[in-house]
């Protein structure tokens, strides 16, 4: 549906490649937030699969994520910004 975007600077890496998402790390980061602390893993996975996700990695370790709900044409909603 979309082209994978990647950007690397020093030890940091940003990618939209869904395969690079560390689900356990994202679940842990969301668990530290006030809005998603009780979100179940199956809901997290479904929300990630149905969104455009930007993963932030440091030395191949997931340290952040931004989830974008979009129609890929005229609308985008930024959510689940975690670090």
PDB file of N, CA, C and O in Angstrom:
ATOM      1  N   UNK A   1       0.826  -1.199   0.000  1.00  0.00           N
ATOM      2  CA  UNK A   1       0.000   0.000   0.000  1.00  0.00           C
ATOM      3  C   UNK A   1       0.868   1.259   0.000  1.00  0.00           C
ATOM      4  O   UNK A   1       0.507   2.264  -0.613  1.00  0.00           O
ATOM      5  N   UNK A   2       2.000   1.205   0.682  1.00  0.00           N
ATOM      6  CA  UNK A   2       2.867   2.379   0.748  1.00  0.00           C
ATOM      7  C   UNK A   2       4.319   1.940   0.631  1.00  0.00           C
ATOM      8  O   UNK A   2       4.658   0.777   0.850  1.00  0.00           O
ATOM      9  N   UNK A   3       5.145   2.877   0.288  1.00  0.00           N
ATOM     10  CA  UNK A   3       6.574   2.634   0.176  1.00  0.00           C
ATOM     11  C   UNK A   3       7.216   2.745   1.550  1.00  0.00           C
ATOM     12  O   UNK A   3       6.896   3.654   2.316  1.00  0.00           O
ATOM     13  N   UNK A   4       8.116   1.828   1.864  1.00  0.00           N
ATOM     14  CA  UNK A   4       8.838   1.888   3.137  1.00  0.00           C
ATOM     15  C   UNK A   4       9.825   3.040   3.078  1.00  0.00           C
ATOM     16  O   UNK A   4      10.587   3.177   2.120  1.00  0.00           O
ATOM     17  N   UNK A   5       9.801   3.870   4.118  1.00  0.00           N
ATOM     18  CA  UNK A   5      10.697   5.014   4.237  1.00  0.00           C
ATOM     19  C   UNK A   5      11.684   4.720   5.363  1.00  0.00           C
ATOM     20  O   UNK A   5      11.293   4.238   6.426  1.00  0.00           O
ATOM     21  N   UNK A   6      12.954   5.008   5.128  1.00  0.00           N
ATOM     22  CA  UNK A   6      13.973   4.776   6.140  1.00  0.00           C
ATOM     23  C   UNK A   6      14.947   5.947   6.178  1.00  0.00           C
ATOM     24  O   UNK A   6      15.272   6.538   5.149  1.00  0.00           O
ATOM     25  N   UNK A   7      15.403   6.271   7.381  1.00  0.00           N
ATOM     26  CA  UNK A   7      16.361   7.350   7.564  1.00  0.00           C
ATOM     27  C   UNK A   7      17.313   6.949   8.684  1.00  0.00           C
ATOM     28  O   UNK A   7      16.872   6.514   9.749  1.00  0.00           O
ATOM     29  N   UNK A   8      18.599   7.090   8.453  1.00  0.00           N
ATOM     30  CA  UNK A   8      19.598   6.727   9.463  1.00  0.00           C
ATOM     31  C   UNK A   8      20.509   7.915   9.717  1.00  0.00           C
ATOM     32  O   UNK A   8      20.944   8.594   8.787  1.00  0.00           O
ATOM     33  N   UNK A   9      20.792   8.155  10.996  1.00  0.00           N
ATOM     34  CA  UNK A   9      21.768   9.170  11.391  1.00  0.00           C
ATOM     35  C   UNK A   9      22.494   8.642  12.614  1.00  0.00           C
ATOM     36  O   UNK A   9      21.885   8.377  13.650  1.00  0.00           O
ATOM     37  N   UNK A  10      23.784   8.494  12.480  1.00  0.00           N
ATOM     38  CA  UNK A  10      24.626   7.945  13.554  1.00  0.00           C
ATOM     39  C   UNK A  10      24.047   6.603  13.995  1.00  0.00           C
ATOM     40  O   UNK A  10      23.885   5.702  13.172  1.00  0.00           O
ATOM     41  N   UNK A  11      23.732   6.458  15.284  1.00  0.00           N
ATOM     42  CA  UNK A  11      23.212   5.190  15.808  1.00  0.00           C
ATOM     43  C   UNK A  11      21.688   5.131  15.799  1.00  0.00           C
ATOM     44  O   UNK A  11      21.104   4.173  16.306  1.00  0.00           O
ATOM     45  N   UNK A  12      21.032   6.154  15.225  1.00  0.00           N
ATOM     46  CA  UNK A  12      19.572   6.216  15.222  1.00  0.00           C
ATOM     47  C   UNK A  12      19.023   5.870  13.851  1.00  0.00           C
ATOM     48  O   UNK A  12      19.647   6.144  12.826  1.00  0.00           O
ATOM     49  N   UNK A  13      17.854   5.269  13.850  1.00  0.00           N
ATOM     50  CA  UNK A  13      17.242   4.771  12.627  1.00  0.00           C
ATOM     51  C   UNK A  13      15.738   4.952  12.729  1.00  0.00           C
ATOM     52  O   UNK A  13      15.131   4.549  13.721  1.00  0.00           O
ATOM     53  N   UNK A  14      15.134   5.550  11.722  1.00  0.00           N
ATOM     54  CA  UNK A  14      13.680   5.695  11.642  1.00  0.00           C
ATOM     55  C   UNK A  14      13.220   4.911  10.427  1.00  0.00           C
ATOM     56  O   UNK A  14      13.808   5.024   9.351  1.00  0.00           O
ATOM     57  N   UNK A  15      12.167   4.116  10.594  1.00  0.00           N
ATOM     58  CA  UNK A  15      11.656   3.327   9.490  1.00  0.00           C
ATOM     59  C   UNK A  15      10.143   3.160   9.588  1.00  0.00           C
ATOM     60  O   UNK A  15       9.569   3.178  10.676  1.00  0.00           O
ATOM     61  N   UNK A  16       9.516   2.999   8.435  1.00  0.00           N
ATOM     62  CA  UNK A  16       8.087   2.680   8.393  1.00  0.00           C
ATOM     63  C   UNK A  16       7.877   1.191   8.108  1.00  0.00           C
ATOM     64  O   UNK A  16       6.749   0.760   7.868  1.00  0.00           O
ATOM     65  N   UNK A  17       8.942   0.416   8.134  1.00  0.00           N
ATOM     66  CA  UNK A  17       8.859  -1.023   7.886  1.00  0.00           C
ATOM     67  C   UNK A  17       8.198  -1.718   9.082  1.00  0.00           C
ATOM     68  O   UNK A  17       8.765  -1.766  10.174  1.00  0.00           O
ATOM     69  N   UNK A  18       7.000  -2.252   8.864  1.00  0.00           N
ATOM     70  CA  UNK A  18       6.262  -2.905   9.944  1.00  0.00           C
ATOM     71  C   UNK A  18       7.045  -4.077  10.545  1.00  0.00           C
ATOM     72  O   UNK A  18       6.943  -4.347  11.742  1.00  0.00           O
ATOM     73  N   UNK A  19       7.810  -4.758   9.727  1.00  0.00           N
ATOM     74  CA  UNK A  19       8.572  -5.923  10.191  1.00  0.00           C
ATOM     75  C   UNK A  19       9.641  -5.556  11.222  1.00  0.00           C
ATOM     76  O   UNK A  19      10.113  -6.424  11.956  1.00  0.00           O
ATOM     77  N   UNK A  20      10.020  -4.297  11.284  1.00  0.00           N
ATOM     78  CA  UNK A  20      11.060  -3.856  12.228  1.00  0.00           C
ATOM     79  C   UNK A  20      10.481  -3.479  13.598  1.00  0.00           C
ATOM     80  O   UNK A  20      11.237  -3.196  14.527  1.00  0.00           O
ATOM     81  N   UNK A  21       9.155  -3.471  13.731  1.00  0.00           N
ATOM     82  CA  UNK A  21       8.551  -3.086  15.012  1.00  0.00           C
ATOM     83  C   UNK A  21       8.756  -4.196  16.037  1.00  0.00           C
ATOM     84  O   UNK A  21       8.438  -5.357  15.780  1.00  0.00           O
ATOM     85  N   UNK A  22       9.285  -3.834  17.186  1.00  0.00           N
ATOM     86  CA  UNK A  22       9.421  -4.753  18.320  1.00  0.00           C
ATOM     87  C   UNK A  22       8.146  -4.606  19.151  1.00  0.00           C
ATOM     88  O   UNK A  22       8.020  -3.678  19.950  1.00  0.00           O
ATOM     89  N   UNK A  23       7.211  -5.523  18.957  1.00  0.00           N
ATOM     90  CA  UNK A  23       5.898  -5.446  19.592  1.00  0.00           C
ATOM     91  C   UNK A  23       6.019  -5.395  21.114  1.00  0.00           C
ATOM     92  O   UNK A  23       5.302  -4.637  21.766  1.00  0.00           O
ATOM     93  N   UNK A  24       6.914  -6.192  21.678  1.00  0.00           N
ATOM     94  CA  UNK A  24       7.087  -6.204  23.136  1.00  0.00           C
ATOM     95  C   UNK A  24       7.575  -4.849  23.649  1.00  0.00           C
ATOM     96  O   UNK A  24       7.107  -4.367  24.681  1.00  0.00           O
ATOM     97  N   UNK A  25       8.516  -4.237  22.929  1.00  0.00           N
ATOM     98  CA  UNK A  25       9.023  -2.925  23.340  1.00  0.00           C
ATOM     99  C   UNK A  25       7.937  -1.863  23.228  1.00  0.00           C
ATOM    100  O   UNK A  25       7.798  -1.021  24.115  1.00  0.00           O
ATOM    101  N   UNK A  26       7.169  -1.897  22.145  1.00  0.00           N
ATOM    102  CA  UNK A  26       6.083  -0.925  21.968  1.00  0.00           C
ATOM    103  C   UNK A  26       5.029  -1.119  23.046  1.00  0.00           C
ATOM    104  O   UNK A  26       4.529  -0.141  23.600  1.00  0.00           O
ATOM    105  N   UNK A  27       4.684  -2.359  23.351  1.00  0.00           N
ATOM    106  CA  UNK A  27       3.714  -2.645  24.410  1.00  0.00           C
ATOM    107  C   UNK A  27       4.196  -2.108  25.755  1.00  0.00           C
ATOM    108  O   UNK A  27       3.413  -1.551  26.524  1.00  0.00           O
ATOM    109  N   UNK A  28       5.472  -2.277  26.030  1.00  0.00           N
ATOM    110  CA  UNK A  28       6.051  -1.769  27.275  1.00  0.00           C
ATOM    111  C   UNK A  28       6.004  -0.239  27.323  1.00  0.00           C
ATOM    112  O   UNK A  28       5.643   0.343  28.347  1.00  0.00           O
ATOM    113  N   UNK A  29       6.368   0.405  26.220  1.00  0.00           N
ATOM    114  CA  UNK A  29       6.334   1.870  26.162  1.00  0.00           C
ATOM    115  C   UNK A  29       4.906   2.389  26.319  1.00  0.00           C
ATOM    116  O   UNK A  29       4.670   3.350  27.051  1.00  0.00           O
ATOM    117  N   UNK A  30       3.951   1.751  25.632  1.00  0.00           N
ATOM    118  CA  UNK A  30       2.553   2.166  25.766  1.00  0.00           C
ATOM    119  C   UNK A  30       2.047   1.934  27.183  1.00  0.00           C
ATOM    120  O   UNK A  30       1.225   2.700  27.684  1.00  0.00           O
ATOM    121  N   UNK A  31       2.533   0.885  27.826  1.00  0.00           N
ATOM    122  CA  UNK A  31       2.142   0.587  29.203  1.00  0.00           C
ATOM    123  C   UNK A  31       2.574   1.652  30.198  1.00  0.00           C
ATOM    124  O   UNK A  31       2.047   1.713  31.309  1.00  0.00           O
ATOM    125  N   UNK A  32       3.530   2.493  29.809  1.00  0.00           N
ATOM    126  CA  UNK A  32       3.994   3.583  30.665  1.00  0.00           C
ATOM    127  C   UNK A  32       3.200   4.867  30.452  1.00  0.00           C
ATOM    128  O   UNK A  32       3.391   5.850  31.167  1.00  0.00           O
ATOM    129  N   UNK A  33       2.303   4.850  29.455  1.00  0.00           N
ATOM    130  CA  UNK A  33       1.509   6.044  29.153  1.00  0.00           C
ATOM    131  C   UNK A  33       0.212   6.028  29.945  1.00  0.00           C
ATOM    132  O   UNK A  33      -0.242   4.974  30.390  1.00  0.00           O
ATOM    133  N   UNK A  34      -0.383   7.206  30.116  1.00  0.00           N
ATOM    134  CA  UNK A  34      -1.665   7.268  30.827  1.00  0.00           C
ATOM    135  C   UNK A  34      -2.819   6.842  29.930  1.00  0.00           C
ATOM    136  O   UNK A  34      -3.847   6.391  30.435  1.00  0.00           O
ATOM    137  N   UNK A  35      -2.676   6.973  28.604  1.00  0.00           N
ATOM    138  CA  UNK A  35      -3.789   6.702  27.705  1.00  0.00           C
ATOM    139  C   UNK A  35      -3.844   5.249  27.229  1.00  0.00           C
ATOM    140  O   UNK A  35      -4.883   4.807  26.739  1.00  0.00           O
ATOM    141  N   UNK A  36      -2.751   4.504  27.362  1.00  0.00           N
ATOM    142  CA  UNK A  36      -2.747   3.147  26.810  1.00  0.00           C
ATOM    143  C   UNK A  36      -2.205   2.111  27.786  1.00  0.00           C
ATOM    144  O   UNK A  36      -1.853   1.005  27.378  1.00  0.00           O
ATOM    145  N   UNK A  37      -2.134   2.452  29.058  1.00  0.00           N
ATOM    146  CA  UNK A  37      -1.505   1.539  30.019  1.00  0.00           C
ATOM    147  C   UNK A  37      -2.238   0.213  30.176  1.00  0.00           C
ATOM    148  O   UNK A  37      -1.636  -0.779  30.588  1.00  0.00           O
ATOM    149  N   UNK A  38      -3.516   0.181  29.857  1.00  0.00           N
ATOM    150  CA  UNK A  38      -4.255  -1.081  29.984  1.00  0.00           C
ATOM    151  C   UNK A  38      -4.623  -1.685  28.630  1.00  0.00           C
ATOM    152  O   UNK A  38      -5.453  -2.591  28.555  1.00  0.00           O
ATOM    153  N   UNK A  39      -4.009  -1.184  27.568  1.00  0.00           N
ATOM    154  CA  UNK A  39      -4.286  -1.697  26.223  1.00  0.00           C
ATOM    155  C   UNK A  39      -3.696  -3.102  26.083  1.00  0.00           C
ATOM    156  O   UNK A  39      -2.525  -3.330  26.386  1.00  0.00           O
ATOM    157  N   UNK A  40      -4.516  -4.026  25.626  1.00  0.00           N
ATOM    158  CA  UNK A  40      -4.085  -5.417  25.492  1.00  0.00           C
ATOM    159  C   UNK A  40      -3.244  -5.608  24.228  1.00  0.00           C
ATOM    160  O   UNK A  40      -3.382  -4.864  23.258  1.00  0.00           O
ATOM    161  N   UNK A  41      -2.376  -6.613  24.256  1.00  0.00           N
ATOM    162  CA  UNK A  41      -1.422  -6.837  23.179  1.00  0.00           C
ATOM    163  C   UNK A  41      -2.116  -7.067  21.840  1.00  0.00           C
ATOM    164  O   UNK A  41      -1.623  -6.591  20.818  1.00  0.00           O
ATOM    165  N   UNK A  42      -3.242  -7.778  21.809  1.00  0.00           N
ATOM    166  CA  UNK A  42      -3.927  -8.020  20.541  1.00  0.00           C
ATOM    167  C   UNK A  42      -4.486  -6.726  19.956  1.00  0.00           C
ATOM    168  O   UNK A  42      -4.532  -6.568  18.736  1.00  0.00           O
ATOM    169  N   UNK A  43      -4.905  -5.808  20.807  1.00  0.00           N
ATOM    170  CA  UNK A  43      -5.387  -4.500  20.356  1.00  0.00           C
ATOM    171  C   UNK A  43      -4.210  -3.667  19.836  1.00  0.00           C
ATOM    172  O   UNK A  43      -4.339  -2.963  18.834  1.00  0.00           O
ATOM    173  N   UNK A  44      -3.081  -3.749  20.510  1.00  0.00           N
ATOM    174  CA  UNK A  44      -1.880  -3.029  20.073  1.00  0.00           C
ATOM    175  C   UNK A  44      -1.468  -3.501  18.682  1.00  0.00           C
ATOM    176  O   UNK A  44      -1.209  -2.685  17.798  1.00  0.00           O
ATOM    177  N   UNK A  45      -1.407  -4.805  18.491  1.00  0.00           N
ATOM    178  CA  UNK A  45      -1.001  -5.357  17.198  1.00  0.00           C
ATOM    179  C   UNK A  45      -1.968  -4.929  16.103  1.00  0.00           C
ATOM    180  O   UNK A  45      -1.540  -4.513  15.026  1.00  0.00           O
ATOM    181  N   UNK A  46      -3.258  -5.027  16.366  1.00  0.00           N
ATOM    182  CA  UNK A  46      -4.257  -4.632  15.365  1.00  0.00           C
ATOM    183  C   UNK A  46      -4.139  -3.146  15.024  1.00  0.00           C
ATOM    184  O   UNK A  46      -4.235  -2.768  13.857  1.00  0.00           O
ATOM    185  N   UNK A  47      -3.933  -2.304  16.040  1.00  0.00           N
ATOM    186  CA  UNK A  47      -3.809  -0.864  15.787  1.00  0.00           C
ATOM    187  C   UNK A  47      -2.558  -0.551  14.976  1.00  0.00           C
ATOM    188  O   UNK A  47      -2.583   0.342  14.129  1.00  0.00           O
ATOM    189  N   UNK A  48      -1.474  -1.263  15.220  1.00  0.00           N
ATOM    190  CA  UNK A  48      -0.247  -1.043  14.464  1.00  0.00           C
ATOM    191  C   UNK A  48      -0.394  -1.499  13.015  1.00  0.00           C
ATOM    192  O   UNK A  48       0.060  -0.817  12.097  1.00  0.00           O
ATOM    193  N   UNK A  49      -1.024  -2.642  12.813  1.00  0.00           N
ATOM    194  CA  UNK A  49      -1.209  -3.169  11.459  1.00  0.00           C
ATOM    195  C   UNK A  49      -2.099  -2.279  10.610  1.00  0.00           C
ATOM    196  O   UNK A  49      -1.963  -2.260   9.387  1.00  0.00           O
ATOM    197  N   UNK A  50      -3.003  -1.548  11.232  1.00  0.00           N
ATOM    198  CA  UNK A  50      -3.955  -0.713  10.504  1.00  0.00           C
ATOM    199  C   UNK A  50      -3.567   0.762  10.500  1.00  0.00           C
ATOM    200  O   UNK A  50      -4.414   1.629  10.288  1.00  0.00           O
ATOM    201  N   UNK A  51      -2.294   1.045  10.733  1.00  0.00           N
ATOM    202  CA  UNK A  51      -1.794   2.418  10.772  1.00  0.00           C
ATOM    203  C   UNK A  51      -0.457   2.502  10.048  1.00  0.00           C
ATOM    204  O   UNK A  51       0.176   1.486   9.760  1.00  0.00           O
ATOM    205  N   UNK A  52      -0.047   3.711   9.766  1.00  0.00           N
ATOM    206  CA  UNK A  52       1.300   3.971   9.266  1.00  0.00           C
ATOM    207  C   UNK A  52       2.159   4.250  10.496  1.00  0.00           C
ATOM    208  O   UNK A  52       1.924   5.221  11.215  1.00  0.00           O
ATOM    209  N   UNK A  53       3.148   3.403  10.733  1.00  0.00           N
ATOM    210  CA  UNK A  53       3.956   3.520  11.947  1.00  0.00           C
ATOM    211  C   UNK A  53       5.388   3.925  11.607  1.00  0.00           C
ATOM    212  O   UNK A  53       5.988   3.413  10.662  1.00  0.00           O
ATOM    213  N   UNK A  54       5.912   4.846  12.391  1.00  0.00           N
ATOM    214  CA  UNK A  54       7.302   5.268  12.285  1.00  0.00           C
ATOM    215  C   UNK A  54       8.017   4.773  13.534  1.00  0.00           C
ATOM    216  O   UNK A  54       7.765   5.262  14.635  1.00  0.00           O
ATOM    217  N   UNK A  55       8.904   3.807  13.364  1.00  0.00           N
ATOM    218  CA  UNK A  55       9.666   3.263  14.483  1.00  0.00           C
ATOM    219  C   UNK A  55      10.968   4.026  14.639  1.00  0.00           C
ATOM    220  O   UNK A  55      11.634   4.339  13.651  1.00  0.00           O
ATOM    221  N   UNK A  56      11.330   4.325  15.874  1.00  0.00           N
ATOM    222  CA  UNK A  56      12.610   4.933  16.191  1.00  0.00           C
ATOM    223  C   UNK A  56      13.454   3.874  16.887  1.00  0.00           C
ATOM    224  O   UNK A  56      13.075   3.337  17.927  1.00  0.00           O
ATOM    225  N   UNK A  57      14.605   3.586  16.292  1.00  0.00           N
ATOM    226  CA  UNK A  57      15.510   2.588  16.857  1.00  0.00           C
ATOM    227  C   UNK A  57      16.861   3.217  17.159  1.00  0.00           C
ATOM    228  O   UNK A  57      17.327   4.102  16.441  1.00  0.00           O
ATOM    229  N   UNK A  58      17.472   2.751  18.220  1.00  0.00           N
ATOM    230  CA  UNK A  58      18.830   3.158  18.570  1.00  0.00           C
ATOM    231  C   UNK A  58      19.650   1.885  18.699  1.00  0.00           C
ATOM    232  O   UNK A  58      19.375   1.047  19.557  1.00  0.00           O
ATOM    233  N   UNK A  59      20.652   1.743  17.848  1.00  0.00           N
ATOM    234  CA  UNK A  59      21.453   0.510  17.803  1.00  0.00           C
ATOM    235  C   UNK A  59      20.555  -0.724  17.705  1.00  0.00           C
ATOM    236  O   UNK A  59      20.759  -1.701  18.426  1.00  0.00           O
ATOM    237  N   UNK A  60      19.578  -0.681  16.826  1.00  0.00           N
ATOM    238  CA  UNK A  60      18.633  -1.775  16.549  1.00  0.00           C
ATOM    239  C   UNK A  60      17.691  -2.097  17.710  1.00  0.00           C
ATOM    240  O   UNK A  60      17.056  -3.152  17.706  1.00  0.00           O
ATOM    241  N   UNK A  61      17.588  -1.214  18.698  1.00  0.00           N
ATOM    242  CA  UNK A  61      16.657  -1.399  19.813  1.00  0.00           C
ATOM    243  C   UNK A  61      15.552  -0.361  19.702  1.00  0.00           C
ATOM    244  O   UNK A  61      15.824   0.835  19.596  1.00  0.00           O
ATOM    245  N   UNK A  62      14.303  -0.819  19.727  1.00  0.00           N
ATOM    246  CA  UNK A  62      13.158   0.082  19.606  1.00  0.00           C
ATOM    247  C   UNK A  62      13.093   0.991  20.831  1.00  0.00           C
ATOM    248  O   UNK A  62      12.994   0.523  21.966  1.00  0.00           O
ATOM    249  N   UNK A  63      13.150   2.313  20.576  1.00  0.00           N
ATOM    250  CA  UNK A  63      13.076   3.269  21.688  1.00  0.00           C
ATOM    251  C   UNK A  63      11.908   4.234  21.536  1.00  0.00           C
ATOM    252  O   UNK A  63      11.659   5.051  22.422  1.00  0.00           O
ATOM    253  N   UNK A  64      11.194   4.145  20.424  1.00  0.00           N
ATOM    254  CA  UNK A  64      10.062   5.034  20.220  1.00  0.00           C
ATOM    255  C   UNK A  64       9.218   4.611  19.039  1.00  0.00           C
ATOM    256  O   UNK A  64       9.621   3.783  18.222  1.00  0.00           O
ATOM    257  N   UNK A  65       8.040   5.198  18.970  1.00  0.00           N
ATOM    258  CA  UNK A  65       7.122   4.912  17.875  1.00  0.00           C
ATOM    259  C   UNK A  65       6.127   6.053  17.745  1.00  0.00           C
ATOM    260  O   UNK A  65       5.698   6.642  18.738  1.00  0.00           O
ATOM    261  N   UNK A  66       5.772   6.351  16.518  1.00  0.00           N
ATOM    262  CA  UNK A  66       4.685   7.279  16.223  1.00  0.00           C
ATOM    263  C   UNK A  66       3.724   6.517  15.320  1.00  0.00           C
ATOM    264  O   UNK A  66       4.135   5.918  14.326  1.00  0.00           O
ATOM    265  N   UNK A  67       2.444   6.545  15.674  1.00  0.00           N
ATOM    266  CA  UNK A  67       1.425   5.871  14.871  1.00  0.00           C
ATOM    267  C   UNK A  67       0.562   6.927  14.201  1.00  0.00           C
ATOM    268  O   UNK A  67       0.098   7.871  14.841  1.00  0.00           O
ATOM    269  N   UNK A  68       0.354   6.751  12.892  1.00  0.00           N
ATOM    270  CA  UNK A  68      -0.434   7.694  12.107  1.00  0.00           C
ATOM    271  C   UNK A  68      -1.623   6.954  11.504  1.00  0.00           C
ATOM    272  O   UNK A  68      -1.457   5.971  10.783  1.00  0.00           O
ATOM    273  N   UNK A  69      -2.813   7.435  11.808  1.00  0.00           N
ATOM    274  CA  UNK A  69      -4.023   6.917  11.178  1.00  0.00           C
ATOM    275  C   UNK A  69      -4.247   7.791   9.947  1.00  0.00           C
ATOM    276  O   UNK A  69      -4.342   9.013  10.057  1.00  0.00           O
ATOM    277  N   UNK A  70      -4.332   7.157   8.767  1.00  0.00           N
ATOM    278  CA  UNK A  70      -4.385   7.951   7.542  1.00  0.00           C
ATOM    279  C   UNK A  70      -5.143   7.242   6.426  1.00  0.00           C
ATOM    280  O   UNK A  70      -5.284   6.020   6.428  1.00  0.00           O
ATOM    281  N   UNK A  71      -5.628   8.038   5.472  1.00  0.00           N
ATOM    282  CA  UNK A  71      -6.199   7.480   4.247  1.00  0.00           C
ATOM    283  C   UNK A  71      -5.167   7.533   3.121  1.00  0.00           C
ATOM    284  O   UNK A  71      -5.475   7.184   1.981  1.00  0.00           O
ATOM    285  N   UNK A  72      -3.951   7.965   3.434  1.00  0.00           N
ATOM    286  CA  UNK A  72      -2.831   8.060   2.496  1.00  0.00           C
ATOM    287  C   UNK A  72      -3.096   9.042   1.356  1.00  0.00           C
ATOM    288  O   UNK A  72      -2.434   8.993   0.319  1.00  0.00           O
ATOM    289  N   UNK A  73      -4.063   9.925   1.553  1.00  0.00           N
ATOM    290  CA  UNK A  73      -4.374  10.874   0.503  1.00  0.00           C
ATOM    291  C   UNK A  73      -4.593  12.282   1.047  1.00  0.00           C
ATOM    292  O   UNK A  73      -3.889  13.213   0.657  1.00  0.00           O
ATOM    293  N   UNK A  74      -5.560  12.444   1.940  1.00  0.00           N
ATOM    294  CA  UNK A  74      -5.933  13.785   2.407  1.00  0.00           C
ATOM    295  C   UNK A  74      -6.013  13.915   3.916  1.00  0.00           C
ATOM    296  O   UNK A  74      -6.195  15.024   4.419  1.00  0.00           O
ATOM    297  N   UNK A  75      -5.884  12.817   4.660  1.00  0.00           N
ATOM    298  CA  UNK A  75      -6.112  12.854   6.094  1.00  0.00           C
ATOM    299  C   UNK A  75      -5.037  12.074   6.831  1.00  0.00           C
ATOM    300  O   UNK A  75      -4.633  10.997   6.395  1.00  0.00           O
ATOM    301  N   UNK A  76      -4.578  12.620   7.944  1.00  0.00           N
ATOM    302  CA  UNK A  76      -3.652  11.911   8.823  1.00  0.00           C
ATOM    303  C   UNK A  76      -3.881  12.395  10.252  1.00  0.00           C
ATOM    304  O   UNK A  76      -4.023  13.593  10.500  1.00  0.00           O
ATOM    305  N   UNK A  77      -3.913  11.447  11.187  1.00  0.00           N
ATOM    306  CA  UNK A  77      -4.097  11.749  12.599  1.00  0.00           C
ATOM    307  C   UNK A  77      -2.910  11.129  13.351  1.00  0.00           C
ATOM    308  O   UNK A  77      -2.718   9.914  13.334  1.00  0.00           O
ATOM    309  N   UNK A  78      -2.140  11.966  13.993  1.00  0.00           N
ATOM    310  CA  UNK A  78      -0.970  11.540  14.731  1.00  0.00           C
ATOM    311  C   UNK A  78      -1.381  11.053  16.121  1.00  0.00           C
ATOM    312  O   UNK A  78      -2.060  11.770  16.856  1.00  0.00           O
ATOM    313  N   UNK A  79      -0.974   9.846  16.477  1.00  0.00           N
ATOM    314  CA  UNK A  79      -1.334   9.327  17.806  1.00  0.00           C
ATOM    315  C   UNK A  79      -0.237   8.388  18.310  1.00  0.00           C
ATOM    316  O   UNK A  79       0.700   8.058  17.583  1.00  0.00           O
ATOM    317  N   UNK A  80      -0.371   7.972  19.545  1.00  0.00           N
ATOM    318  CA  UNK A  80       0.577   7.051  20.187  1.00  0.00           C
ATOM    319  C   UNK A  80       2.027   7.442  19.943  1.00  0.00           C
ATOM    320  O   UNK A  80       2.829   6.638  19.470  1.00  0.00           O
ATOM    321  N   UNK A  81       2.348   8.676  20.268  1.00  0.00           N
ATOM    322  CA  UNK A  81       3.728   9.163  20.197  1.00  0.00           C
ATOM    323  C   UNK A  81       4.400   8.747  21.497  1.00  0.00           C
ATOM    324  O   UNK A  81       4.087   9.282  22.561  1.00  0.00           O
ATOM    325  N   UNK A  82       5.324   7.794  21.413  1.00  0.00           N
ATOM    326  CA  UNK A  82       5.957   7.250  22.619  1.00  0.00           C
ATOM    327  C   UNK A  82       7.471   7.191  22.452  1.00  0.00           C
ATOM    328  O   UNK A  82       7.986   6.953  21.360  1.00  0.00           O
ATOM    329  N   UNK A  83       8.171   7.413  23.564  1.00  0.00           N
ATOM    330  CA  UNK A  83       9.631   7.310  23.608  1.00  0.00           C
ATOM    331  C   UNK A  83      10.039   6.838  24.972  1.00  0.00           C
ATOM    332  O   UNK A  83      11.230   6.677  25.239  1.00  0.00           O
TER     333      UNK A  83
END
